[in-house]
Amino acid sequence: MPDGQAPSSDQDTTRPLSWALPWLAKAGKPWRPPSLAPWLESSRDSYAATAYGDVLDRSVHAYAAHFTGGLSPLGLWLAFADWATHLAVSPGKQMQLRVKGVRKALRYIAWLESATQDPENCERCIEPLPQDKRFSSPAWQTWPFNAVSQSFLLTQQWWHNATRGVRGVDAQNEAITTFTTRQILDMLSPSNIPWLNPDVMQATLTSGGGNLAKGFQNFVEDWERQAGGHPPIGAEMFPVGERVAVTPGQVVFRNRLIELIQYAPTTKKVRPEPVFITPAWIMKYYILDLSPENSLVKYLTDQGFTVFMISWKNPDPEDRDLGLDNYLDLGCRAGLEAVRKICGGKKVHAVGYCLGGTLLSIAAAAMRREAGDQLASLSFFAAQSDFKEAGELTLFVNESQLALLEDVMWEQGFLDTGQMAGAFQILRSNDLVFSRNMRTYLMGERDPMTDMMAWNADGTRMPYRMHLEYLRHLFLNNDLAEGRLKVDGKAVFLSDIRTPIFAVGTEHDHIAPWPSAFKMHRLTDAEVTFVLASGGHNGGIVSEPGREGRHYRLLTKPHDAPHLDPATWYNTAAFEEGSWWPAWVDWLSAHSGDPADPPKPGGGIEDYKPVMAAPGQYVLQR
């Protein structure tokens, strides 16, 4: 075979491949496989492709959130999958549920027999929970509506047992499953079905269907107002600055985030230490200055205190990058600095309500032990600093839910008022959703508007960055209580607080449960006076003297005294009838100096010259 000629297919190819050597020699170097580097380099994702993918994902999620009410369907699915999977491999739990179901059925059948024979003297088969008022009407005790309500309550109790106590289920997934199942059952309650509700049926017969016609009219009116972004009917009766938020005062400081209101004194002499109130930034400040008869601000000024209040700006899309540091610096710190200068450097009674209390605790801890030079006392109203057991609101705080909220706010720049209100309303759906809808749309009756209801409808927005930071750092990771939260690059520790504390929790708080607010005892190294007041998150705080049905428990723990658990504290604390406001004023007075002349508006300082009269400009922003 000639040199350089490859063998034909019928030639012997088993001999050494000497014929290929000339080819390799011509190549000048040994043969190597081609390099993949250029291909790999060209296959890397470009910045544009990555950004486009992120924008696409966020946009799809934000769009989907409009149909899910801001709730993550995947989070719910995973929770139910966890529960259902573990229940499927728990034959013992299944057996218990079957036994419970049979026992409830037999008990119900026996009750039916007694109810048909002697309906007047027959006791209920099952009693509703104390807070469940759906079947309290006497009409529900008549046949056949009593049979319907008792069947429903037994079914609801069985499902509660079914969703709890399944071995291996994650604690949060169990809570989500129980909560969601309860919401579904509440929605299907016979009290919400016209032909199963005796009160609705009686009203329909009496009025010839007029209640349903009026209810439909109410529905159309509410839908039009909601679609147009208008407040509910009756809210116009409480205009801000005319019927509510009318305590006289002046805006003495304003920056990008807050207006600081200094209220006019009503006594000739005042305590030298001013009261500085930081409300939550997710609400309008005038919850503490409603009508004159239930205004905490007016009550304090009448008791001889100089009062300052932060009014938060209602953020716009351009405020999307305002974060926790901004709310600390431009809000709590800037306000405190202004108050001290206006009052001649006097110590301050600092007060925080709800998340405003959380922000105040961060500011106080950031001051380290030097806080004693600036603060005369700290008061926290329905505020939490440890969010590990923050109630059912934490059911909406997990990675799946936060990712969805993040995408919604990324698109809008903020979380809208309606999106926030929905999460709070669903916690008390029986009272705030289903019972209200039944009265308004089935009975044709509207609840009379009150100042607190009008305030509740006057919502605020939440900037993108701030909402995410406090949900992740506080609710999800609990960084403040565990010493990981940093301010000015340094970790803050609540145990550094030495200032005397007055903390208030409320008995029926679904947002800041009182055992969670009670943790202030072990988080700080200070004297803590804790009050457990009747009422809920707002109604328990707005508890003016003279209001009927009010009571509270109070106990002071010195900073070096042994700690008590909530149950022991509850059984030890003194029970008192009436409002807790006078007890707080007495406590403030005990930590104050002798009365002196009140400071001038703005202290006569040019930088704090009054800008306008209270309630200011920010509270009017929609």
ChimeraX attribute file (.defattr): number of C-alpha atoms within 10 A of each C-alpha:
attribute: neighborCount
match mode: 1-to-1
recipient: residues
	/A:1	9
	/A:2	7
	/A:3	10
	/A:4	12
	/A:5	11
	/A:6	13
	/A:7	14
	/A:8	9
	/A:9	7
	/A:10	6
	/A:11	9
	/A:12	8
	/A:13	11
	/A:14	6
	/A:15	7
	/A:16	7
	/A:17	10
	/A:18	10
	/A:19	16
	/A:20	14
	/A:21	12
	/A:22	12
	/A:23	12
	/A:24	12
	/A:25	10
	/A:26	9
	/A:27	10
	/A:28	8
	/A:29	8
	/A:30	8
	/A:31	8
	/A:32	6
	/A:33	5
	/A:34	7
	/A:35	8
	/A:36	8
	/A:37	9
	/A:38	9
	/A:39	9
	/A:40	9
	/A:41	9
	/A:42	9
	/A:43	9
	/A:44	9
	/A:45	10
	/A:46	10
	/A:47	9
	/A:48	9
	/A:49	11
	/A:50	11
	/A:51	12
	/A:52	12
	/A:53	12
	/A:54	11
	/A:55	15
	/A:56	12
	/A:57	13
	/A:58	20
	/A:59	16
	/A:60	13
	/A:61	20
	/A:62	22
	/A:63	16
	/A:64	17
	/A:65	19
	/A:66	12
	/A:67	9
	/A:68	10
	/A:69	14
	/A:70	23
	/A:71	21
	/A:72	21
	/A:73	16
	/A:74	12
	/A:75	20
	/A:76	19
	/A:77	13
	/A:78	15
	/A:79	22
	/A:80	21
	/A:81	15
	/A:82	18
	/A:83	25
	/A:84	16
	/A:85	13
	/A:86	16
	/A:87	20
	/A:88	11
	/A:89	12
	/A:90	14
	/A:91	11
	/A:92	11
	/A:93	18
	/A:94	15
	/A:95	11
	/A:96	13
	/A:97	16
	/A:98	14
	/A:99	12
	/A:100	16
	/A:101	16
	/A:102	12
	/A:103	12
	/A:104	19
	/A:105	15
	/A:106	12
	/A:107	14
	/A:108	19
	/A:109	13
	/A:110	12
	/A:111	20
	/A:112	19
	/A:113	12
	/A:114	15
	/A:115	22
	/A:116	13
	/A:117	11
	/A:118	10
	/A:119	16
	/A:120	11
	/A:121	9
	/A:122	15
	/A:123	13
	/A:124	15
	/A:125	20
	/A:126	17
	/A:127	12
	/A:128	17
	/A:129	8
	/A:130	6
	/A:131	9
	/A:132	11
	/A:133	12
	/A:134	19
	/A:135	19
	/A:136	10
	/A:137	11
	/A:138	10
	/A:139	15
	/A:140	21
	/A:141	21
	/A:142	14
	/A:143	13
	/A:144	15
	/A:145	18
	/A:146	21
	/A:147	19
	/A:148	16
	/A:149	22
	/A:150	22
	/A:151	17
	/A:152	18
	/A:153	18
	/A:154	20
	/A:155	16
	/A:156	17
	/A:157	15
	/A:158	16
	/A:159	17
	/A:160	16
	/A:161	16
	/A:162	20
	/A:163	22
	/A:164	15
	/A:165	14
	/A:166	22
	/A:167	12
	/A:168	13
	/A:169	21
	/A:170	13
	/A:171	12
	/A:172	15
	/A:173	21
	/A:174	20
	/A:175	18
	/A:176	23
	/A:177	26
	/A:178	20
	/A:179	17
	/A:180	16
	/A:181	17
	/A:182	18
	/A:183	17
	/A:184	10
	/A:185	15
	/A:186	19
	/A:187	16
	/A:188	13
	/A:189	20
	/A:190	20
	/A:191	23
	/A:192	19
	/A:193	15
	/A:194	16
	/A:195	12
	/A:196	17
	/A:197	22
	/A:198	24
	/A:199	19
	/A:200	23
	/A:201	18
	/A:202	14
	/A:203	17
	/A:204	20
	/A:205	12
	/A:206	11
	/A:207	12
	/A:208	11
	/A:209	18
	/A:210	16
	/A:211	23
	/A:212	21
	/A:213	17
	/A:214	18
	/A:215	22
	/A:216	17
	/A:217	15
	/A:218	20
	/A:219	17
	/A:220	13
	/A:221	14
	/A:222	16
	/A:223	14
	/A:224	13
	/A:225	14
	/A:226	13
	/A:227	9
	/A:228	9
	/A:229	11
	/A:230	15
	/A:231	16
	/A:232	18
	/A:233	15
	/A:234	15
	/A:235	19
	/A:236	12
	/A:237	14
	/A:238	20
	/A:239	15
	/A:240	19
	/A:241	18
	/A:242	12
	/A:243	14
	/A:244	23
	/A:245	26
	/A:246	19
	/A:247	22
	/A:248	17
	/A:249	22
	/A:250	23
	/A:251	26
	/A:252	28
	/A:253	22
	/A:254	24
	/A:255	13
	/A:256	12
	/A:257	20
	/A:258	24
	/A:259	26
	/A:260	31
	/A:261	31
	/A:262	30
	/A:263	24
	/A:264	21
	/A:265	24
	/A:266	18
	/A:267	14
	/A:268	10
	/A:269	17
	/A:270	22
	/A:271	19
	/A:272	22
	/A:273	30
	/A:274	27
	/A:275	27
	/A:276	26
	/A:277	29
	/A:278	29
	/A:279	28
	/A:280	20
	/A:281	25
	/A:282	19
	/A:283	24
	/A:284	23
	/A:285	22
	/A:286	25
	/A:287	24
	/A:288	21
	/A:289	21
	/A:290	26
	/A:291	21
	/A:292	15
	/A:293	12
	/A:294	19
	/A:295	21
	/A:296	22
	/A:297	26
	/A:298	25
	/A:299	20
	/A:300	18
	/A:301	19
	/A:302	14
	/A:303	19
	/A:304	22
	/A:305	30
	/A:306	26
	/A:307	22
	/A:308	27
	/A:309	26
	/A:310	28
	/A:311	29
	/A:312	27
	/A:313	22
	/A:314	22
	/A:315	24
	/A:316	15
	/A:317	17
	/A:318	10
	/A:319	19
	/A:320	20
	/A:321	14
	/A:322	17
	/A:323	17
	/A:324	19
	/A:325	14
	/A:326	15
	/A:327	18
	/A:328	17
	/A:329	15
	/A:330	16
	/A:331	27
	/A:332	25
	/A:333	17
	/A:334	17
	/A:335	25
	/A:336	23
	/A:337	12
	/A:338	19
	/A:339	30
	/A:340	19
	/A:341	14
	/A:342	22
	/A:343	21
	/A:344	12
	/A:345	14
	/A:346	17
	/A:347	21
	/A:348	23
	/A:349	23
	/A:350	26
	/A:351	24
	/A:352	24
	/A:353	27
	/A:354	25
	/A:355	23
	/A:356	26
	/A:357	26
	/A:358	25
	/A:359	27
	/A:360	28
	/A:361	28
	/A:362	23
	/A:363	20
	/A:364	27
	/A:365	23
	/A:366	21
	/A:367	17
	/A:368	17
	/A:369	14
	/A:370	15
	/A:371	19
	/A:372	17
	/A:373	13
	/A:374	19
	/A:375	21
	/A:376	22
	/A:377	23
	/A:378	25
	/A:379	28
	/A:380	27
	/A:381	26
	/A:382	31
	/A:383	30
	/A:384	32
	/A:385	28
	/A:386	21
	/A:387	23
	/A:388	15
	/A:389	16
	/A:390	20
	/A:391	17
	/A:392	19
	/A:393	18
	/A:394	18
	/A:395	20
	/A:396	21
	/A:397	18
	/A:398	17
	/A:399	13
	/A:400	17
	/A:401	18
	/A:402	20
	/A:403	17
	/A:404	24
	/A:405	26
	/A:406	22
	/A:407	21
	/A:408	26
	/A:409	23
	/A:410	20
	/A:411	18
	/A:412	16
	/A:413	22
	/A:414	25
	/A:415	24
	/A:416	17
	/A:417	17
	/A:418	15
	/A:419	17
	/A:420	17
	/A:421	14
	/A:422	15
	/A:423	17
	/A:424	15
	/A:425	13
	/A:426	17
	/A:427	19
	/A:428	13
	/A:429	18
	/A:430	20
	/A:431	16
	/A:432	13
	/A:433	15
	/A:434	20
	/A:435	16
	/A:436	17
	/A:437	20
	/A:438	19
	/A:439	18
	/A:440	21
	/A:441	20
	/A:442	28
	/A:443	25
	/A:444	23
	/A:445	17
	/A:446	16
	/A:447	10
	/A:448	8
	/A:449	15
	/A:450	14
	/A:451	18
	/A:452	19
	/A:453	15
	/A:454	22
	/A:455	20
	/A:456	17
	/A:457	17
	/A:458	20
	/A:459	19
	/A:460	24
	/A:461	23
	/A:462	25
	/A:463	26
	/A:464	26
	/A:465	19
	/A:466	20
	/A:467	22
	/A:468	20
	/A:469	15
	/A:470	19
	/A:471	18
	/A:472	17
	/A:473	17
	/A:474	21
	/A:475	23
	/A:476	18
	/A:477	17
	/A:478	19
	/A:479	20
	/A:480	24
	/A:481	22
	/A:482	15
	/A:483	13
	/A:484	15
	/A:485	18
	/A:486	16
	/A:487	17
	/A:488	8
	/A:489	7
	/A:490	10
	/A:491	14
	/A:492	25
	/A:493	22
	/A:494	24
	/A:495	18
	/A:496	19
	/A:497	25
	/A:498	23
	/A:499	24
	/A:500	22
	/A:501	27
	/A:502	21
	/A:503	27
	/A:504	26
	/A:505	30
	/A:506	25
	/A:507	17
	/A:508	18
	/A:509	19
	/A:510	17
	/A:511	21
	/A:512	27
	/A:513	23
	/A:514	27
	/A:515	20
	/A:516	21
	/A:517	26
	/A:518	27
	/A:519	18
	/A:520	26
	/A:521	22
	/A:522	16
	/A:523	18
	/A:524	22
	/A:525	19
	/A:526	21
	/A:527	19
	/A:528	24
	/A:529	20
	/A:530	24
	/A:531	26
	/A:532	25
	/A:533	29
	/A:534	24
	/A:535	20
	/A:536	20
	/A:537	24
	/A:538	20
	/A:539	16
	/A:540	25
	/A:541	23
	/A:542	21
	/A:543	22
	/A:544	20
	/A:545	15
	/A:546	11
	/A:547	11
	/A:548	11
	/A:549	10
	/A:550	18
	/A:551	18
	/A:552	23
	/A:553	21
	/A:554	20
	/A:555	16
	/A:556	14
	/A:557	17
	/A:558	15
	/A:559	17
	/A:560	9
	/A:561	9
	/A:562	8
	/A:563	13
	/A:564	14
	/A:565	12
	/A:566	14
	/A:567	9
	/A:568	10
	/A:569	17
	/A:570	16
	/A:571	10
	/A:572	13
	/A:573	16
	/A:574	12
	/A:575	16
	/A:576	14
	/A:577	13
	/A:578	19
	/A:579	23
	/A:580	25
	/A:581	17
	/A:582	15
	/A:583	14
	/A:584	17
	/A:585	16
	/A:586	12
	/A:587	15
	/A:588	21
	/A:589	17
	/A:590	9
	/A:591	13
	/A:592	19
	/A:593	13
	/A:594	10
	/A:595	15
	/A:596	13
	/A:597	12
	/A:598	21
	/A:599	19
	/A:600	14
	/A:601	21
	/A:602	23
	/A:603	21
	/A:604	13
	/A:605	13
	/A:606	9
	/A:607	12
	/A:608	19
	/A:609	16
	/A:610	22
	/A:611	17
	/A:612	14
	/A:613	16
	/A:614	24
	/A:615	27
	/A:616	21
	/A:617	17
	/A:618	17
	/A:619	23
	/A:620	14
	/A:621	12
	/A:622	14
